[in-house]
Amino acid sequence: MNGVHDMGGMDGFGKVEPEPNEPMFHTEWEARVLAMVRAMGAAGAFNIDTSRYYREALPPHVYLSSSYYKKWLLGLEDLLLDKGFIAAADMAAGHAVQPPKPLKRGKFALEDVERVMVRGQFGRKPAADPRFKSGDRVRAKNIHPVTHTRLPRYVRGHVGVIERDHGCHVFPDSAAMEAGENPQWLYTVVFGGRELWGDDADPTVMISIDAFEPYLEPA
């Protein structure tokens, strides 16, 4: 989707200012938000791509004025409301006021924590051979989906070169909409800075992105 979250290549936001010795969490509630998101995902309320989509769908003025974990919290609230796991009355009261909707994988328990904190595996068996190989020139399709996508706006319509084939993986665009895994080949594609931003760009700049096969076409 063409949301405010897709800031790659945009001007006017100032430079990134890394925080020296940045802590994992700045306040206790941030840790609780992360725990809630991981717990609800592990219990089957949603997958990682659906979770990302709801954060991306926040209104621009909310997204730009919210901290990292506030985005996570607001996206989680919207997601759980839409999926029926909580109700507006629960939100207003600050606690459950009606029986909850059953979770796909059942109640999350303490013994699940270690399993949940291990990164998931998203590689899948391919249904067909890859369309591209290293060295192929490809164009990122100029698409504008209204739902989740991992293709940055700033590369759409531009030509790059396949650098690496990462194998077949769950396709986020489908998974975010709970339309199945729809596994697709994933590639690293390298773009020149001038290809993306014109002759004023530094000619030595090279940008690499990971792009799924449906995003690409032969150049």
C-alpha positions as CSV (number, residue, x, y, z in Angstrom):
1,M,0.0,0.0,0.0
2,N,1.1,3.6,-0.6
3,G,1.2,4.6,3.0
4,V,3.1,7.2,5.0
5,H,5.3,4.3,6.4
6,D,7.0,3.9,3.0
7,M,9.5,6.7,3.5
8,G,12.5,5.3,1.5
9,G,14.0,7.9,-0.8
10,M,11.8,10.8,0.5
11,D,13.1,14.2,1.4
12,G,12.2,16.5,4.3
13,F,12.3,14.3,7.3
14,G,15.9,15.2,8.3
15,K,18.8,12.9,9.0
16,V,18.5,9.8,11.1
17,E,19.9,10.5,14.6
18,P,21.0,7.3,16.3
19,E,20.7,7.2,20.0
20,P,24.0,6.3,21.7
21,N,23.7,3.1,23.8
22,E,20.0,3.0,23.0
23,P,18.1,0.7,25.5
24,M,15.9,-2.1,24.2
25,F,12.9,-0.3,25.8
26,H,12.6,3.2,27.0
27,T,9.7,2.6,29.3
28,E,8.0,-0.5,30.8
29,W,4.9,-0.2,28.7
30,E,6.9,-0.7,25.5
31,A,8.0,-4.1,26.7
32,R,4.4,-5.0,27.5
33,V,3.3,-4.0,24.0
34,L,6.0,-6.2,22.4
35,A,4.9,-9.1,24.7
36,M,1.2,-8.7,23.8
37,V,2.0,-8.7,20.1
38,R,4.1,-11.8,20.3
39,A,1.7,-13.6,22.5
40,M,-1.4,-12.9,20.4
41,G,0.5,-13.8,17.2
42,A,1.7,-17.1,18.8
43,A,-1.9,-17.9,19.9
44,G,-3.0,-17.6,16.3
45,A,-4.8,-14.2,16.3
46,F,-2.7,-13.0,13.3
47,N,0.5,-13.5,11.4
48,I,3.5,-11.1,11.2
49,D,2.4,-9.6,7.8
50,T,-1.1,-8.9,9.0
51,S,0.4,-7.2,12.1
52,R,2.6,-5.0,9.8
53,Y,-0.3,-4.1,7.6
54,Y,-2.3,-2.7,10.5
55,R,0.6,-0.5,11.6
56,E,1.0,0.7,8.0
57,A,-2.7,1.6,7.9
58,L,-2.6,4.1,10.7
59,P,-3.6,7.6,9.6
60,P,-0.6,9.7,8.5
61,H,-0.9,12.2,11.3
62,V,-1.0,9.4,13.9
63,Y,1.8,7.4,12.3
64,L,4.2,10.4,12.1
65,S,3.5,11.6,15.7
66,S,3.8,8.2,17.3
67,S,6.8,6.4,18.7
68,Y,7.8,3.0,17.5
69,Y,6.0,1.0,20.1
70,K,3.0,3.3,20.1
71,K,2.5,2.4,16.5
72,W,2.7,-1.3,17.5
73,L,0.0,-0.7,20.2
74,L,-2.4,1.3,18.0
75,G,-2.0,-1.3,15.2
76,L,-2.6,-4.1,17.7
77,E,-5.8,-2.4,19.0
78,D,-7.2,-1.9,15.5
79,L,-6.3,-5.5,14.5
80,L,-7.9,-7.1,17.5
81,L,-11.0,-5.0,17.2
82,D,-11.4,-5.8,13.5
83,K,-10.9,-9.6,14.1
84,G,-13.3,-9.6,17.0
85,F,-10.9,-10.7,19.7
86,I,-11.8,-7.6,21.7
87,A,-14.7,-5.2,21.6
88,A,-15.1,-1.5,21.9
89,A,-16.6,-2.0,25.4
90,D,-13.5,-3.9,26.5
91,M,-11.3,-1.0,25.3
92,A,-13.5,1.6,27.1
93,A,-13.4,-0.4,30.4
94,G,-9.7,-1.3,30.2
95,H,-10.5,-5.0,30.7
96,A,-12.6,-7.8,29.3
97,V,-16.4,-7.3,29.8
98,Q,-17.6,-10.1,27.6
99,P,-16.3,-13.7,26.8
100,P,-13.4,-13.6,24.4
101,K,-13.3,-15.0,20.9
102,P,-11.5,-18.4,20.9
103,L,-7.9,-18.2,19.6
104,K,-6.7,-20.4,16.8
105,R,-3.9,-22.0,18.8
106,G,-5.6,-21.8,22.2
107,K,-4.4,-20.0,25.3
108,F,-0.8,-18.7,25.4
109,A,1.1,-20.2,28.4
110,L,4.4,-19.6,30.1
111,E,5.9,-22.7,28.5
112,D,5.3,-21.2,25.1
113,V,7.6,-18.2,25.6
114,E,10.9,-19.9,24.5
115,R,9.3,-21.3,21.3
116,V,7.7,-17.9,20.4
117,M,10.9,-15.9,20.8
118,V,12.7,-18.1,18.2
119,R,12.5,-16.5,14.7
120,G,10.0,-18.2,12.5
121,Q,10.9,-20.1,9.3
122,F,9.4,-18.7,6.1
123,G,11.2,-20.8,3.4
124,R,8.8,-23.0,1.4
125,K,9.1,-25.6,-1.3
126,P,8.7,-24.0,-4.7
127,A,5.9,-24.9,-7.1
128,A,7.9,-23.8,-10.2
129,D,11.4,-22.9,-11.2
130,P,12.7,-19.3,-10.6
131,R,12.0,-16.9,-13.4
132,F,15.2,-15.0,-12.9
133,K,18.9,-15.7,-12.1
134,S,21.9,-13.7,-10.9
135,G,22.9,-11.1,-13.5
136,D,19.5,-10.7,-15.1
137,R,18.2,-7.1,-15.7
138,V,14.8,-6.6,-14.2
139,R,12.3,-3.8,-13.8
140,A,10.4,-3.4,-10.6
141,K,6.7,-3.2,-11.6
142,N,4.9,0.1,-11.2
143,I,2.2,-1.3,-8.9
144,H,0.1,0.5,-6.4
145,P,-1.7,-2.2,-4.3
146,V,-4.2,-1.0,-1.7
147,T,-3.1,-3.7,0.7
148,H,0.3,-4.8,2.1
149,T,3.3,-5.1,-0.1
150,R,7.1,-5.2,0.5
151,L,8.0,-3.4,-2.7
152,P,9.2,0.1,-1.9
153,R,7.7,2.9,-3.9
154,Y,11.0,4.5,-4.8
155,V,12.1,1.5,-6.9
156,R,8.9,1.0,-8.8
157,G,9.3,1.4,-12.5
158,H,13.1,1.3,-12.3
159,V,15.7,-1.2,-13.6
160,G,18.0,-3.2,-11.5
161,V,20.1,-6.3,-11.6
162,I,19.5,-9.6,-9.8
163,E,22.3,-10.2,-7.4
164,R,21.1,-13.2,-5.4
165,D,18.4,-15.8,-5.3
166,H,17.2,-16.5,-1.8
167,G,14.9,-19.3,-2.6
168,C,11.1,-19.6,-2.2
169,H,9.3,-17.9,0.8
170,V,5.9,-17.1,2.1
171,F,4.5,-14.1,0.1
172,P,3.8,-11.3,2.5
173,D,1.2,-9.6,0.2
174,S,-1.0,-12.7,0.4
175,A,-0.3,-13.6,4.0
176,A,-1.1,-10.1,5.3
177,M,-4.7,-10.5,3.9
178,E,-4.9,-14.0,5.3
179,A,-5.2,-15.3,1.7
180,G,-2.7,-18.2,2.2
181,E,1.1,-18.4,2.0
182,N,1.3,-18.3,-1.8
183,P,5.1,-19.0,-1.8
184,Q,7.2,-17.0,-4.2
185,W,10.8,-16.7,-5.2
186,L,12.8,-14.0,-3.4
187,Y,15.7,-12.1,-4.9
188,T,18.2,-9.4,-4.0
189,V,18.0,-6.7,-6.7
190,V,20.6,-3.9,-7.0
191,F,19.7,-0.4,-8.3
192,G,22.1,2.4,-9.2
193,G,21.5,5.7,-7.4
194,R,21.1,7.6,-10.7
195,E,18.6,5.1,-12.0
196,L,16.5,5.8,-8.9
197,W,17.0,9.6,-8.4
198,G,18.4,10.9,-11.7
199,D,21.7,12.6,-12.7
200,D,21.9,14.6,-9.5
201,A,22.4,11.4,-7.4
202,D,25.8,10.2,-6.3
203,P,27.0,7.9,-9.1
204,T,28.7,5.6,-6.6
205,V,25.5,4.9,-4.7
206,M,24.1,1.4,-5.1
207,I,20.8,0.4,-3.4
208,S,20.0,-3.3,-2.7
209,I,16.4,-4.5,-1.9
210,D,14.9,-7.9,-1.5
211,A,12.0,-8.3,-4.0
212,F,9.6,-11.1,-4.6
213,E,9.2,-12.5,-8.1
214,P,5.7,-11.1,-8.7
215,Y,7.2,-7.6,-8.2
216,L,9.6,-8.0,-11.1
217,E,9.5,-8.2,-14.9
218,P,12.3,-8.6,-17.5
219,A,14.0,-5.3,-18.4
